[in-house]
Amino acid sequence: MKWVREPDGFYTETLLGLSIDEVKTLQVYVKRAIPGVQRLYDKYRDLHESGYGTERHADLMFKYEEILGTLKGFVNQ
């Protein structure tokens, strides 16, 4: 694991470089987290679609949708 800083115009982007073995290890834990996040997303999506969801529920739905997409993207790469 190594922190990498890359200049990007006026800004410097900081990235975490991982070896293949580290990525495979992390994927195990990420796969375990996906069902829990999926349940939370489904819960708030159902509330939103049924018309009983509040603005807070909609915000949480979008939050978990984004987290779920990130986790699934990490596992699929």
Gaussian input, Z-matrix of N, CA and C with variables (Angstrom, degrees):
# hf/3-21g

backbone

0 1
 N
 C     1     B1
 C     2     B2     1     A1
 N     3     B3     2     A2     1     D1
 C     4     B4     3     A3     2     D2
 C     5     B5     4     A4     3     D3
 N     6     B6     5     A5     4     D4
 C     7     B7     6     A6     5     D5
 C     8     B8     7     A7     6     D6
 N     9     B9     8     A8     7     D7
 C    10    B10     9     A9     8     D8
 C    11    B11    10    A10     9     D9
 N    12    B12    11    A11    10    D10
 C    13    B13    12    A12    11    D11
 C    14    B14    13    A13    12    D12
 N    15    B15    14    A14    13    D13
 C    16    B16    15    A15    14    D14
 C    17    B17    16    A16    15    D15
 N    18    B18    17    A17    16    D16
 C    19    B19    18    A18    17    D17
 C    20    B20    19    A19    18    D18
 N    21    B21    20    A20    19    D19
 C    22    B22    21    A21    20    D20
 C    23    B23    22    A22    21    D21
 N    24    B24    23    A23    22    D22
 C    25    B25    24    A24    23    D23
 C    26    B26    25    A25    24    D24
 N    27    B27    26    A26    25    D25
 C    28    B28    27    A27    26    D26
 C    29    B29    28    A28    27    D27
 N    30    B30    29    A29    28    D28
 C    31    B31    30    A30    29    D29
 C    32    B32    31    A31    30    D30
 N    33    B33    32    A32    31    D31
 C    34    B34    33    A33    32    D32
 C    35    B35    34    A34    33    D33
 N    36    B36    35    A35    34    D34
 C    37    B37    36    A36    35    D35
 C    38    B38    37    A37    36    D36
 N    39    B39    38    A38    37    D37
 C    40    B40    39    A39    38    D38
 C    41    B41    40    A40    39    D39
 N    42    B42    41    A41    40    D40
 C    43    B43    42    A42    41    D41
 C    44    B44    43    A43    42    D42
 N    45    B45    44    A44    43    D43
 C    46    B46    45    A45    44    D44
 C    47    B47    46    A46    45    D45
 N    48    B48    47    A47    46    D46
 C    49    B49    48    A48    47    D47
 C    50    B50    49    A49    48    D48
 N    51    B51    50    A50    49    D49
 C    52    B52    51    A51    50    D50
 C    53    B53    52    A52    51    D51
 N    54    B54    53    A53    52    D52
 C    55    B55    54    A54    53    D53
 C    56    B56    55    A55    54    D54
 N    57    B57    56    A56    55    D55
 C    58    B58    57    A57    56    D56
 C    59    B59    58    A58    57    D57
 N    60    B60    59    A59    58    D58
 C    61    B61    60    A60    59    D59
 C    62    B62    61    A61    60    D60
 N    63    B63    62    A62    61    D61
 C    64    B64    63    A63    62    D62
 C    65    B65    64    A64    63    D63
 N    66    B66    65    A65    64    D64
 C    67    B67    66    A66    65    D65
 C    68    B68    67    A67    66    D66
 N    69    B69    68    A68    67    D67
 C    70    B70    69    A69    68    D68
 C    71    B71    70    A70    69    D69
 N    72    B72    71    A71    70    D70
 C    73    B73    72    A72    71    D71
 C    74    B74    73    A73    72    D72
 N    75    B75    74    A74    73    D73
 C    76    B76    75    A75    74    D74
 C    77    B77    76    A76    75    D75
 N    78    B78    77    A77    76    D76
 C    79    B79    78    A78    77    D77
 C    80    B80    79    A79    78    D78
 N    81    B81    80    A80    79    D79
 C    82    B82    81    A81    80    D80
 C    83    B83    82    A82    81    D81
 N    84    B84    83    A83    82    D82
 C    85    B85    84    A84    83    D83
 C    86    B86    85    A85    84    D84
 N    87    B87    86    A86    85    D85
 C    88    B88    87    A87    86    D86
 C    89    B89    88    A88    87    D87
 N    90    B90    89    A89    88    D88
 C    91    B91    90    A90    89    D89
 C    92    B92    91    A91    90    D90
 N    93    B93    92    A92    91    D91
 C    94    B94    93    A93    92    D92
 C    95    B95    94    A94    93    D93
 N    96    B96    95    A95    94    D94
 C    97    B97    96    A96    95    D95
 C    98    B98    97    A97    96    D96
 N    99    B99    98    A98    97    D97
 C   100   B100    99    A99    98    D98
 C   101   B101   100   A100    99    D99
 N   102   B102   101   A101   100   D100
 C   103   B103   102   A102   101   D101
 C   104   B104   103   A103   102   D102
 N   105   B105   104   A104   103   D103
 C   106   B106   105   A105   104   D104
 C   107   B107   106   A106   105   D105
 N   108   B108   107   A107   106   D106
 C   109   B109   108   A108   107   D107
 C   110   B110   109   A109   108   D108
 N   111   B111   110   A110   109   D109
 C   112   B112   111   A111   110   D110
 C   113   B113   112   A112   111   D111
 N   114   B114   113   A113   112   D112
 C   115   B115   114   A114   113   D113
 C   116   B116   115   A115   114   D114
 N   117   B117   116   A116   115   D115
 C   118   B118   117   A117   116   D116
 C   119   B119   118   A118   117   D117
 N   120   B120   119   A119   118   D118
 C   121   B121   120   A120   119   D119
 C   122   B122   121   A121   120   D120
 N   123   B123   122   A122   121   D121
 C   124   B124   123   A123   122   D122
 C   125   B125   124   A124   123   D123
 N   126   B126   125   A125   124   D124
 C   127   B127   126   A126   125   D125
 C   128   B128   127   A127   126   D126
 N   129   B129   128   A128   127   D127
 C   130   B130   129   A129   128   D128
 C   131   B131   130   A130   129   D129
 N   132   B132   131   A131   130   D130
 C   133   B133   132   A132   131   D131
 C   134   B134   133   A133   132   D132
 N   135   B135   134   A134   133   D133
 C   136   B136   135   A135   134   D134
 C   137   B137   136   A136   135   D135
 N   138   B138   137   A137   136   D136
 C   139   B139   138   A138   137   D137
 C   140   B140   139   A139   138   D138
 N   141   B141   140   A140   139   D139
 C   142   B142   141   A141   140   D140
 C   143   B143   142   A142   141   D141
 N   144   B144   143   A143   142   D142
 C   145   B145   144   A144   143   D143
 C   146   B146   145   A145   144   D144
 N   147   B147   146   A146   145   D145
 C   148   B148   147   A147   146   D146
 C   149   B149   148   A148   147   D147
 N   150   B150   149   A149   148   D148
 C   151   B151   150   A150   149   D149
 C   152   B152   151   A151   150   D150
 N   153   B153   152   A152   151   D151
 C   154   B154   153   A153   152   D152
 C   155   B155   154   A154   153   D153
 N   156   B156   155   A155   154   D154
 C   157   B157   156   A156   155   D155
 C   158   B158   157   A157   156   D156
 N   159   B159   158   A158   157   D157
 C   160   B160   159   A159   158   D158
 C   161   B161   160   A160   159   D159
 N   162   B162   161   A161   160   D160
 C   163   B163   162   A162   161   D161
 C   164   B164   163   A163   162   D162
 N   165   B165   164   A164   163   D163
 C   166   B166   165   A165   164   D164
 C   167   B167   166   A166   165   D165
 N   168   B168   167   A167   166   D166
 C   169   B169   168   A168   167   D167
 C   170   B170   169   A169   168   D168
 N   171   B171   170   A170   169   D169
 C   172   B172   171   A171   170   D170
 C   173   B173   172   A172   171   D171
 N   174   B174   173   A173   172   D172
 C   175   B175   174   A174   173   D173
 C   176   B176   175   A175   174   D174
 N   177   B177   176   A176   175   D175
 C   178   B178   177   A177   176   D176
 C   179   B179   178   A178   177   D177
 N   180   B180   179   A179   178   D178
 C   181   B181   180   A180   179   D179
 C   182   B182   181   A181   180   D180
 N   183   B183   182   A182   181   D181
 C   184   B184   183   A183   182   D182
 C   185   B185   184   A184   183   D183
 N   186   B186   185   A185   184   D184
 C   187   B187   186   A186   185   D185
 C   188   B188   187   A187   186   D186
 N   189   B189   188   A188   187   D187
 C   190   B190   189   A189   188   D188
 C   191   B191   190   A190   189   D189
 N   192   B192   191   A191   190   D190
 C   193   B193   192   A192   191   D191
 C   194   B194   193   A193   192   D192
 N   195   B195   194   A194   193   D193
 C   196   B196   195   A195   194   D194
 C   197   B197   196   A196   195   D195
 N   198   B198   197   A197   196   D196
 C   199   B199   198   A198   197   D197
 C   200   B200   199   A199   198   D198
 N   201   B201   200   A200   199   D199
 C   202   B202   201   A201   200   D200
 C   203   B203   202   A202   201   D201
 N   204   B204   203   A203   202   D202
 C   205   B205   204   A204   203   D203
 C   206   B206   205   A205   204   D204
 N   207   B207   206   A206   205   D205
 C   208   B208   207   A207   206   D206
 C   209   B209   208   A208   207   D207
 N   210   B210   209   A209   208   D208
 C   211   B211   210   A210   209   D209
 C   212   B212   211   A211   210   D210
 N   213   B213   212   A212   211   D211
 C   214   B214   213   A213   212   D212
 C   215   B215   214   A214   213   D213
 N   216   B216   215   A215   214   D214
 C   217   B217   216   A216   215   D215
 C   218   B218   217   A217   216   D216
 N   219   B219   218   A218   217   D217
 C   220   B220   219   A219   218   D218
 C   221   B221   220   A220   219   D219
 N   222   B222   221   A221   220   D220
 C   223   B223   222   A222   221   D221
 C   224   B224   223   A223   222   D222
 N   225   B225   224   A224   223   D223
 C   226   B226   225   A225   224   D224
 C   227   B227   226   A226   225   D225
 N   228   B228   227   A227   226   D226
 C   229   B229   228   A228   227   D227
 C   230   B230   229   A229   228   D228

   B1=1.4417
   B2=1.5286
   B3=1.3088
   B4=1.4560
   B5=1.5294
   B6=1.3130
   B7=1.4560
   B8=1.5226
   B9=1.3208
   B10=1.4512
   B11=1.5252
   B12=1.3206
   B13=1.4689
   B14=1.5233
   B15=1.3155
   B16=1.4534
   B17=1.5208
   B18=1.3284
   B19=1.4716
   B20=1.5252
   B21=1.3258
   B22=1.4560
   B23=1.5224
   B24=1.3116
   B25=1.4577
   B26=1.5152
   B27=1.3234
   B28=1.4545
   B29=1.5182
   B30=1.3188
   B31=1.4547
   B32=1.5232
   B33=1.3000
   B34=1.4560
   B35=1.5081
   B36=1.3167
   B37=1.4548
   B38=1.5202
   B39=1.3379
   B40=1.4492
   B41=1.5154
   B42=1.3206
   B43=1.4562
   B44=1.5191
   B45=1.3200
   B46=1.4543
   B47=1.5169
   B48=1.3297
   B49=1.4586
   B50=1.5173
   B51=1.3306
   B52=1.4599
   B53=1.5213
   B54=1.3235
   B55=1.4561
   B56=1.5270
   B57=1.3171
   B58=1.4651
   B59=1.5248
   B60=1.3240
   B61=1.4672
   B62=1.5260
   B63=1.3344
   B64=1.4631
   B65=1.5205
   B66=1.3227
   B67=1.4674
   B68=1.5211
   B69=1.3268
   B70=1.4587
   B71=1.5233
   B72=1.3304
   B73=1.4648
   B74=1.5205
   B75=1.3266
   B76=1.4671
   B77=1.5216
   B78=1.3179
   B79=1.4615
   B80=1.5250
   B81=1.3280
   B82=1.4650
   B83=1.5277
   B84=1.3321
   B85=1.4611
   B86=1.5265
   B87=1.3276
   B88=1.4629
   B89=1.5287
   B90=1.3373
   B91=1.4702
   B92=1.5244
   B93=1.3179
   B94=1.4679
   B95=1.5199
   B96=1.3247
   B97=1.4659
   B98=1.5260
   B99=1.3065
   B100=1.4664
   B101=1.5309
   B102=1.3455
   B103=1.4762
   B104=1.5336
   B105=1.3130
   B106=1.4602
   B107=1.5133
   B108=1.3177
   B109=1.4696
   B110=1.5221
   B111=1.3307
   B112=1.4667
   B113=1.5263
   B114=1.3304
   B115=1.4747
   B116=1.5304
   B117=1.3345
   B118=1.4659
   B119=1.5292
   B120=1.3192
   B121=1.4616
   B122=1.5318
   B123=1.3333
   B124=1.4624
   B125=1.5202
   B126=1.3274
   B127=1.4699
   B128=1.5277
   B129=1.3279
   B130=1.4613
   B131=1.5253
   B132=1.3281
   B133=1.4633
   B134=1.5239
   B135=1.3416
   B136=1.4622
   B137=1.5304
   B138=1.3311
   B139=1.4638
   B140=1.5287
   B141=1.3226
   B142=1.4591
   B143=1.5343
   B144=1.3211
   B145=1.4630
   B146=1.5248
   B147=1.3417
   B148=1.4654
   B149=1.5238
   B150=1.3320
   B151=1.4549
   B152=1.5124
   B153=1.3404
   B154=1.4529
   B155=1.5190
   B156=1.3098
   B157=1.4568
   B158=1.5153
   B159=1.3168
   B160=1.4599
   B161=1.5278
   B162=1.3095
   B163=1.4618
   B164=1.5321
   B165=1.3177
   B166=1.4683
   B167=1.5261
   B168=1.3334
   B169=1.4568
   B170=1.5303
   B171=1.3111
   B172=1.4661
   B173=1.5279
   B174=1.3367
   B175=1.4618
   B176=1.5216
   B177=1.3369
   B178=1.4612
   B179=1.5262
   B180=1.3235
   B181=1.4603
   B182=1.5339
   B183=1.3371
   B184=1.4600
   B185=1.5274
   B186=1.3272
   B187=1.4650
   B188=1.5295
   B189=1.3277
   B190=1.4588
   B191=1.5274
   B192=1.3217
   B193=1.4635
   B194=1.5314
   B195=1.3149
   B196=1.4571
   B197=1.5301
   B198=1.3327
   B199=1.4667
   B200=1.5211
   B201=1.3155
   B202=1.4623
   B203=1.5270
   B204=1.3021
   B205=1.4630
   B206=1.5181
   B207=1.3260
   B208=1.4596
   B209=1.5194
   B210=1.3301
   B211=1.4658
   B212=1.5280
   B213=1.3163
   B214=1.4687
   B215=1.5262
   B216=1.3044
   B217=1.4749
   B218=1.5089
   B219=1.3182
   B220=1.4618
   B221=1.5302
   B222=1.3143
   B223=1.4695
   B224=1.5248
   B225=1.3328
   B226=1.4623
   B227=1.5255
   B228=1.3249
   B229=1.4706
   B230=1.4837
   A1=107.28
   A2=115.48
   A3=119.70
   A4=109.94
   A5=116.23
   A6=120.90
   A7=108.39
   A8=116.02
   A9=121.98
   A10=108.06
   A11=115.77
   A12=120.23
   A13=108.05
   A14=115.34
   A15=121.08
   A16=109.62
   A17=116.86
   A18=118.96
   A19=110.03
   A20=114.72
   A21=121.00
   A22=107.79
   A23=115.88
   A24=119.96
   A25=110.23
   A26=116.40
   A27=121.10
   A28=112.51
   A29=117.15
   A30=121.88
   A31=110.58
   A32=116.10
   A33=121.81
   A34=108.33
   A35=116.12
   A36=121.29
   A37=108.51
   A38=116.48
   A39=121.67
   A40=109.46
   A41=115.60
   A42=122.16
   A43=109.37
   A44=115.50
   A45=121.16
   A46=107.96
   A47=116.00
   A48=120.79
   A49=110.34
   A50=117.07
   A51=122.17
   A52=109.70
   A53=115.70
   A54=119.90
   A55=108.68
   A56=116.96
   A57=121.65
   A58=110.52
   A59=117.68
   A60=120.89
   A61=111.69
   A62=116.52
   A63=120.06
   A64=111.42
   A65=116.56
   A66=120.80
   A67=110.13
   A68=117.36
   A69=120.52
   A70=111.47
   A71=116.74
   A72=120.69
   A73=110.84
   A74=116.92
   A75=120.66
   A76=111.65
   A77=117.81
   A78=120.42
   A79=111.57
   A80=117.31
   A81=120.49
   A82=109.91
   A83=116.81
   A84=121.09
   A85=111.95
   A86=115.96
   A87=119.50
   A88=110.42
   A89=116.98
   A90=120.29
   A91=111.33
   A92=116.78
   A93=120.55
   A94=111.79
   A95=117.17
   A96=121.03
   A97=112.56
   A98=118.14
   A99=121.83
   A100=113.19
   A101=120.74
   A102=118.57
   A103=113.51
   A104=118.30
   A105=120.29
   A106=112.13
   A107=116.15
   A108=120.25
   A109=109.97
   A110=117.35
   A111=121.19
   A112=110.83
   A113=117.16
   A114=120.60
   A115=110.89
   A116=116.54
   A117=118.95
   A118=111.11
   A119=116.63
   A120=120.06
   A121=110.62
   A122=117.04
   A123=120.77
   A124=111.72
   A125=116.01
   A126=120.65
   A127=110.53
   A128=116.76
   A129=120.04
   A130=111.59
   A131=118.34
   A132=120.76
   A133=110.30
   A134=116.74
   A135=120.35
   A136=111.41
   A137=116.33
   A138=119.48
   A139=110.45
   A140=116.33
   A141=121.17
   A142=110.94
   A143=116.09
   A144=119.80
   A145=112.89
   A146=116.51
   A147=119.06
   A148=112.30
   A149=116.66
   A150=120.15
   A151=113.94
   A152=118.02
   A153=121.27
   A154=112.90
   A155=117.32
   A156=120.90
   A157=112.02
   A158=114.97
   A159=121.23
   A160=108.77
   A161=116.19
   A162=120.68
   A163=110.49
   A164=115.49
   A165=120.37
   A166=110.77
   A167=116.34
   A168=120.46
   A169=111.09
   A170=116.58
   A171=120.45
   A172=110.22
   A173=116.68
   A174=119.99
   A175=111.24
   A176=116.42
   A177=120.21
   A178=111.13
   A179=116.70
   A180=120.25
   A181=109.89
   A182=116.74
   A183=120.48
   A184=111.42
   A185=116.69
   A186=121.38
   A187=110.28
   A188=116.89
   A189=120.36
   A190=111.87
   A191=117.42
   A192=120.50
   A193=109.82
   A194=116.47
   A195=121.20
   A196=111.20
   A197=116.94
   A198=121.14
   A199=110.06
   A200=116.89
   A201=121.67
   A202=110.85
   A203=116.95
   A204=120.69
   A205=111.95
   A206=116.01
   A207=120.06
   A208=111.31
   A209=116.30
   A210=120.08
   A211=111.28
   A212=116.97
   A213=119.95
   A214=110.96
   A215=116.87
   A216=120.21
   A217=111.79
   A218=117.15
   A219=120.94
   A220=110.89
   A221=116.41
   A222=120.24
   A223=111.12
   A224=117.82
   A225=121.06
   A226=113.58
   A227=118.28
   A228=119.06
   A229=112.26
   D1=133.88
   D2=-176.61
   D3=-150.04
   D4=133.56
   D5=175.12
   D6=-79.67
   D7=132.46
   D8=-178.74
   D9=-122.89
   D10=131.10
   D11=177.20
   D12=-113.35
   D13=123.95
   D14=-179.59
   D15=-121.24
   D16=127.50
   D17=176.93
   D18=-70.41
   D19=137.81
   D20=179.87
   D21=-136.02
   D22=82.43
   D23=-176.78
   D24=71.11
   D25=-120.06
   D26=-179.86
   D27=-86.44
   D28=-9.18
   D29=-175.08
   D30=-113.78
   D31=158.44
   D32=173.10
   D33=-113.80
   D34=125.92
   D35=-179.32
   D36=-96.56
   D37=130.78
   D38=178.85
   D39=-104.38
   D40=125.19
   D41=-177.95
   D42=-124.15
   D43=156.89
   D44=175.56
   D45=-107.25
   D46=115.09
   D47=179.53
   D48=-88.40
   D49=129.13
   D50=-178.44
   D51=-120.36
   D52=147.25
   D53=173.95
   D54=-79.31
   D55=167.41
   D56=179.89
   D57=-60.49
   D58=-40.64
   D59=179.63
   D60=-64.14
   D61=-39.50
   D62=178.58
   D63=-66.57
   D64=-38.09
   D65=178.29
   D66=-64.54
   D67=-43.90
   D68=179.68
   D69=-62.94
   D70=-38.26
   D71=177.34
   D72=-65.07
   D73=-44.12
   D74=179.88
   D75=-66.54
   D76=-33.84
   D77=-179.21
   D78=-61.75
   D79=-32.66
   D80=177.88
   D81=-60.95
   D82=-45.66
   D83=-178.52
   D84=-71.69
   D85=-35.45
   D86=178.74
   D87=-67.08
   D88=-40.36
   D89=177.93
   D90=-60.96
   D91=-34.78
   D92=177.99
   D93=-69.66
   D94=-29.97
   D95=-177.33
   D96=-79.94
   D97=-24.48
   D98=-174.26
   D99=-59.30
   D100=-46.21
   D101=-178.57
   D102=-61.22
   D103=-36.36
   D104=178.71
   D105=-66.82
   D106=-43.09
   D107=178.10
   D108=-67.93
   D109=-36.92
   D110=177.56
   D111=-61.78
   D112=-41.74
   D113=178.54
   D114=-62.80
   D115=-43.92
   D116=179.23
   D117=-64.13
   D118=-42.61
   D119=178.13
   D120=-61.21
   D121=-46.21
   D122=179.69
   D123=-61.55
   D124=-39.35
   D125=179.74
   D126=-59.97
   D127=-50.18
   D128=-176.93
   D129=-74.25
   D130=-30.70
   D131=175.49
   D132=-65.84
   D133=-41.91
   D134=178.42
   D135=-62.89
   D136=-42.50
   D137=177.25
   D138=-61.74
   D139=-42.91
   D140=-178.41
   D141=-65.31
   D142=-44.90
   D143=-177.31
   D144=-71.90
   D145=-26.89
   D146=179.69
   D147=-78.91
   D148=-12.89
   D149=179.38
   D150=92.29
   D151=-1.69
   D152=-179.77
   D153=-95.76
   D154=-3.49
   D155=-178.60
   D156=-76.92
   D157=144.81
   D158=176.66
   D159=-93.78
   D160=-179.77
   D161=176.95
   D162=-62.91
   D163=-36.04
   D164=177.88
   D165=-63.35
   D166=-41.56
   D167=177.91
   D168=-63.56
   D169=-39.56
   D170=178.69
   D171=-65.00
   D172=-41.80
   D173=177.76
   D174=-61.46
   D175=-41.82
   D176=178.75
   D177=-67.25
   D178=-36.34
   D179=178.01
   D180=-61.18
   D181=-46.58
   D182=179.61
   D183=-65.80
   D184=-36.48
   D185=178.53
   D186=-62.50
   D187=-49.72
   D188=-178.70
   D189=-70.34
   D190=-29.13
   D191=175.77
   D192=-64.01
   D193=-42.70
   D194=179.35
   D195=-66.86
   D196=-44.20
   D197=178.45
   D198=-61.88
   D199=-43.66
   D200=-179.51
   D201=-61.76
   D202=-42.86
   D203=178.22
   D204=-62.91
   D205=-40.38
   D206=178.53
   D207=-64.99
   D208=-45.57
   D209=-179.60
   D210=-64.01
   D211=-44.84
   D212=179.87
   D213=-65.63
   D214=-36.09
   D215=176.84
   D216=-65.14
   D217=-37.47
   D218=178.99
   D219=-67.43
   D220=-40.22
   D221=-178.67
   D222=-71.07
   D223=-36.09
   D224=-175.05
   D225=-79.57
   D226=-9.76
   D227=-177.90
   D228=-91.75

